[in-house]
Amino acid sequence: MNHKQSRQRQRLLEVLKQHPGHLRAEEVYSKMKEKDDKISLATVYRNLNLLSSLNQINRIDHPNAGSMYDGREYPHYHLHCIHCDNLIDVPGLYLEELNETVSKRLNAKIFSQQMTFEGICEECLKKE
């Protein structure tokens, strides 16, 4: 299905791409309202779900905060720090060949994968 790129959807993408971390829908909504964007929270949720389904953004299931959104389009994994509760990108580790391995094993078509490591981030380790 072809989806027209609305001004609101474009602004939402800009908010996510300009933010260095991961945002919940409510945080995206707040950042858009700071810029006086005329948008409802329901529209933010609807567009986040659409953009995620189109693989234009990443949706990450945070163990405590629910769904979070990431504007970085490249596939990557995350570390969830059990001390500070942050999600941190794990760059350069995505195992594309795992999609093919699972596809063959299950006789299925795999498009992507998500992995979240649980542990303690570098900053929290420095504090210990």
Backbone torsions as a table, in degrees:
resi	resn	phi	psi	omega
1	MET	NA	135.0	-179.9
2	ASN	-89.2	127.9	-179.3
3	HIS	-114.4	124.1	176.4
4	LYS	-66.6	139.8	179.2
5	GLN	-83.6	106.1	179.7
6	SER	-81.1	161.5	177.5
7	ARG	-60.2	-42.1	180.0
8	GLN	-63.7	-42.5	179.5
9	ARG	-64.3	-40.1	178.1
10	GLN	-63.3	-43.0	178.2
11	ARG	-63.4	-41.0	178.5
12	LEU	-60.3	-44.8	176.7
13	LEU	-60.5	-42.4	178.5
14	GLU	-60.5	-44.0	179.1
15	VAL	-58.5	-46.8	-178.8
16	LEU	-67.6	-40.1	-177.6
17	LYS	-71.8	-28.9	-179.3
18	GLN	-83.7	-17.4	-178.8
19	HIS	-85.7	131.4	-175.6
20	PRO	-74.1	-13.0	-176.3
21	GLY	-121.6	-140.6	-176.1
22	HIS	-120.9	140.6	-175.8
23	LEU	-124.1	145.3	169.3
24	ARG	-82.0	162.6	-179.2
25	ALA	-56.0	-40.8	-179.0
26	GLU	-63.9	-34.4	178.5
27	GLU	-71.8	-38.6	175.2
28	VAL	-60.4	-46.6	179.3
29	TYR	-58.0	-46.5	179.8
30	SER	-61.7	-43.3	179.5
31	LYS	-64.7	-35.7	178.2
32	MET	-70.3	-38.6	179.3
33	LYS	-67.7	-31.2	176.2
34	GLU	-58.9	-33.4	179.9
35	LYS	-90.6	10.0	178.1
36	ASP	65.5	28.0	174.2
37	ASP	-70.3	135.8	177.4
38	LYS	-88.0	96.9	-176.5
39	ILE	-152.3	147.6	177.6
40	SER	-99.6	160.1	177.4
41	LEU	-62.2	-37.1	178.1
42	ALA	-61.9	-39.4	178.3
43	THR	-66.9	-38.3	176.3
44	VAL	-60.5	-49.3	179.2
45	TYR	-58.9	-46.5	-178.1
46	ARG	-60.4	-44.4	-179.1
47	ASN	-71.9	-35.9	175.8
48	LEU	-62.6	-43.5	178.3
49	ASN	-63.8	-41.6	178.9
50	LEU	-64.1	-50.0	-178.8
51	LEU	-62.3	-35.5	176.6
52	SER	-66.1	-44.2	179.9
53	SER	-66.5	-25.9	178.0
54	LEU	-88.9	3.1	-179.0
55	ASN	59.4	31.8	175.3
56	GLN	-91.9	-18.7	173.5
57	ILE	-139.6	165.0	176.4
58	ASN	-105.4	134.5	171.8
59	ARG	-104.6	127.2	-179.0
60	ILE	-117.3	133.2	177.5
61	ASP	-87.7	101.2	178.4
62	HIS	-76.0	134.2	-176.2
63	PRO	-60.2	-26.1	-177.2
64	ASN	-116.7	-29.0	-172.9
65	ALA	-100.5	-1.0	-177.3
66	GLY	80.3	-151.7	-177.1
67	SER	-72.0	134.9	174.5
68	MET	-126.7	156.6	-173.2
69	TYR	-124.8	143.9	-172.5
70	ASP	-131.6	124.1	-178.2
71	GLY	-81.9	-4.7	178.0
72	ARG	-77.1	122.5	-172.7
73	GLU	-79.9	-25.6	-176.0
74	TYR	-69.7	146.1	179.9
75	PRO	-71.0	136.3	179.3
76	HIS	-160.4	163.5	178.2
77	TYR	-99.3	175.3	-178.5
78	HIS	-134.8	154.6	170.8
79	LEU	-111.2	127.5	172.1
80	HIS	-100.5	116.1	179.5
81	CYS	-81.0	122.5	-177.9
82	ILE	-76.1	-9.9	177.5
83	HIS	-91.4	-54.6	-176.1
84	CYS	-96.8	-6.7	177.5
85	ASP	69.3	12.6	179.2
86	ASN	-80.8	154.8	169.3
87	LEU	-102.5	130.1	-177.5
88	ILE	-124.2	134.0	177.1
89	ASP	-65.9	141.4	172.5
90	VAL	-108.5	97.5	-174.3
91	PRO	-77.0	150.2	169.5
92	GLY	67.5	22.3	-175.8
93	LEU	-121.0	-4.6	-174.1
94	TYR	-58.5	127.2	-176.4
95	LEU	-99.4	85.7	-178.5
96	GLU	-58.2	-36.4	-178.1
97	GLU	-64.1	-20.0	177.1
98	LEU	-64.6	-34.6	177.1
99	ASN	-59.4	-45.8	-179.6
100	GLU	-66.1	-42.3	179.9
101	THR	-60.6	-46.8	-180.0
102	VAL	-68.5	-39.3	177.3
103	SER	-55.7	-47.4	-179.4
104	LYS	-66.6	-43.7	-176.9
105	ARG	-63.9	-38.4	-177.1
106	LEU	-99.1	-1.5	-174.9
107	ASN	52.4	51.4	-175.7
108	ALA	-134.8	177.0	176.2
109	LYS	-112.4	113.2	-179.6
110	ILE	-102.5	129.9	-178.9
111	PHE	-100.1	-36.6	-176.7
112	SER	-159.7	176.3	179.5
113	GLN	-145.9	155.2	174.5
114	GLN	-129.3	138.6	176.2
115	MET	-142.5	133.6	175.7
116	THR	-124.1	119.6	177.1
117	PHE	-83.4	143.5	175.0
118	GLU	-105.0	132.6	179.6
119	GLY	178.2	-155.2	-179.1
120	ILE	-121.5	127.6	-176.5
121	CYS	-73.4	166.8	-178.9
122	GLU	-57.3	-44.2	-178.3
123	GLU	-62.9	-42.5	179.5
124	CYS	-69.4	-34.5	177.1
125	LEU	-64.0	-36.3	178.4
126	LYS	-63.8	-32.2	-178.1
127	LYS	-75.8	-21.1	-176.9
128	GLU	-74.7	NA	NA
